[in-house]
Amino acid sequence: MNTSFDWTVRRVWRALAVACAWILVAGCSPLPTLDGRSVSTALTLQEARRTELGQTLSGIEARHPGQSGIYPLNDPHEAFAVRALLAGSAERTLDIQYYIWHDDLTGTLLFDVLRDAADRGIRVRLLLDDINTAGLDPLLAALDSHPNIQIRLFNPFVPRSPRWLSYVTDFSRVNRRMHNKSFTADNMATIIGGRNIGDEYFGATHDVLFSDLDILAVGPVVRDVSEDFDKYWRSESAYPVDRLLPKPDDKALAGLQSRAAEWRSSPEAALYVEALEKSSLIKHLHQGDIDLDWARTQMVSDNPAKGLGNLPPDQLLTYDLERIVGKPKVSADLVSSYFVPTKTGVEGFVEMAGRGVTVRILTNSLEATDVAAVHAGYAKRRKPLLQAGVKLYELRRLPSGGGGQSSSMFGSSSSSLHAKTFSADESRVFIGSFNFDPRSAQLNTELGFIIDSPALAKKISEIFLDKVPMTAYEVRLSEEGDLYWLERKDGKLLRHDSEPGASLWRRMIVEILTHLPVEWLL
């Protein structure tokens, strides 16, 4: 017997046993207790109406009973500026909820906007999903140390590093994320939609630039958002960061202020400084002469208990969407960056088209998507949709033009679609965080508005008629039953018989993924 080999094998097994034991011990670190967690709520309507914005809007709201004022934010620079200016004009509170907040140019500037608001005495509550906060712990701890800032993390990772241990020991919980996005000032104005906080969402990068859509809203629906925020803030998944993170360095906040000042003076920030100087939207909002679309608006949101898997199907946001929107009778236009309809969804669209409803869907092409696995979940469903008469469009990866500025609601110069919206019968519109995929339906929490606005619905319909054909591939079926893509370019109609703009390697990966049982994760 080879004793040397036997000794080596025993050493390997011993090392593996130690490693497994370490993973189990480290990965099983308990979540901190929520006992004694501070209690806070949004401003009451009476308090909100005593603010300058509240006094201005109260009279206007009274002229539109039961309706909320809506203003679309499709330009990425304006979307950044309106958030910063809204925070800068707040008098009492800021309640902010996001899935992603990057520590980049725009993320740093907006973090510093919150610090500045807190310095002015504004109470800031920031609720972040913990999936994308890696590297932010020192900064979050520093901000939370400010007496006027409270930060909580939704479904946090414990231990903080390495995070992947939580996937090994607590997969069911950490696989469920808070995908909601809202930015609310003084319980009088809110911004909701598809945008996260980061350079790719505000047109500040030259590689992946997301074409997105938010709305600024005032009126009764703002109080619904604030009530929903409170529900998430006190949920069993929201953990104060001071119970998760080490005490910050005393100079950390000053460091944020210094970094933000450096960013502001950099050439990269010129477009955002200019946007802040030029944007008059919040000024007009305070003056009461902003041109808003007043419409009956309903908030739809998942109960935060979904983050722990504690909700029956009839309490999910998807159930509310079906109940409120009903069955389209004439037309349905859907825009989804990550569109994974599943077998059940396909059956629904096929039934809809079979009733004579014109169904048009815009999603990312393989060349434009930032998540190839999601494209695989969509790709295998294209043929039955097309056979039923559903029109499919896939946004091309377009040059950013250096700044990522969009000139239409879903962008004509951004490289990847990120908006999530649909309209029914040119009368109702949904805008929010909900992707039409299993993850949004079953795993992540989501937030959005159903808006009874023929004007906004008509805009979406017109975009499908005029803009989409010029910026997207139209997917069709040949007589032989094969897919092909039509591209309109320089007045010519080009045909592609394989996924256009995508490498052979990328197409192969997608083909492999279509055969794996991962659709429920997408």
Secondary structure as GFF3:
##gff-version 3
##sequence-region A 1 522
A	DSSP	alpha_helix	3	27	.	.	.	ID=ss1
A	DSSP	alpha_helix	45	48	.	.	.	ID=ss2
A	DSSP	alpha_helix	52	62	.	.	.	ID=ss3
A	DSSP	beta_strand	68	73	.	.	.	ID=ss4
A	DSSP	alpha_helix	76	89	.	.	.	ID=ss5
A	DSSP	beta_strand	93	98	.	.	.	ID=ss6
A	DSSP	alpha_helix	105	119	.	.	.	ID=ss7
A	DSSP	beta_strand	123	129	.	.	.	ID=ss8
A	DSSP	alpha_helix	137	144	.	.	.	ID=ss9
A	DSSP	beta_strand	149	154	.	.	.	ID=ss10
A	DSSP	alpha_helix	164	169	.	.	.	ID=ss11
A	DSSP	alpha_helix	171	174	.	.	.	ID=ss12
A	DSSP	beta_strand	182	185	.	.	.	ID=ss13
A	DSSP	beta_strand	189	193	.	.	.	ID=ss14
A	DSSP	three_ten_helix	199	201	.	.	.	ID=ss15
A	DSSP	beta_strand	210	211	.	.	.	ID=ss16
A	DSSP	beta_strand	214	218	.	.	.	ID=ss17
A	DSSP	alpha_helix	220	233	.	.	.	ID=ss18
A	DSSP	beta_strand	238	240	.	.	.	ID=ss19
A	DSSP	three_ten_helix	241	243	.	.	.	ID=ss20
A	DSSP	alpha_helix	252	264	.	.	.	ID=ss21
A	DSSP	three_ten_helix	267	269	.	.	.	ID=ss22
A	DSSP	alpha_helix	270	278	.	.	.	ID=ss23
A	DSSP	alpha_helix	281	287	.	.	.	ID=ss24
A	DSSP	beta_strand	293	295	.	.	.	ID=ss25
A	DSSP	beta_strand	297	301	.	.	.	ID=ss26
A	DSSP	three_ten_helix	304	308	.	.	.	ID=ss27
A	DSSP	three_ten_helix	313	315	.	.	.	ID=ss28
A	DSSP	alpha_helix	317	325	.	.	.	ID=ss29
A	DSSP	beta_strand	331	336	.	.	.	ID=ss30
A	DSSP	alpha_helix	342	354	.	.	.	ID=ss31
A	DSSP	beta_strand	358	364	.	.	.	ID=ss32
A	DSSP	alpha_helix	372	379	.	.	.	ID=ss33
A	DSSP	alpha_helix	382	387	.	.	.	ID=ss34
A	DSSP	beta_strand	391	395	.	.	.	ID=ss35
A	DSSP	beta_strand	416	417	.	.	.	ID=ss36
A	DSSP	beta_strand	420	424	.	.	.	ID=ss37
A	DSSP	beta_strand	428	432	.	.	.	ID=ss38
A	DSSP	alpha_helix	438	438	.	.	.	ID=ss39
A	DSSP	pi_helix	439	443	.	.	.	ID=ss40
A	DSSP	beta_strand	447	451	.	.	.	ID=ss41
A	DSSP	alpha_helix	454	466	.	.	.	ID=ss42
A	DSSP	alpha_helix	468	471	.	.	.	ID=ss43
A	DSSP	beta_strand	472	477	.	.	.	ID=ss44
A	DSSP	beta_strand	483	489	.	.	.	ID=ss45
A	DSSP	beta_strand	492	496	.	.	.	ID=ss46
A	DSSP	alpha_helix	504	513	.	.	.	ID=ss47
A	DSSP	three_ten_helix	519	521	.	.	.	ID=ss48
###
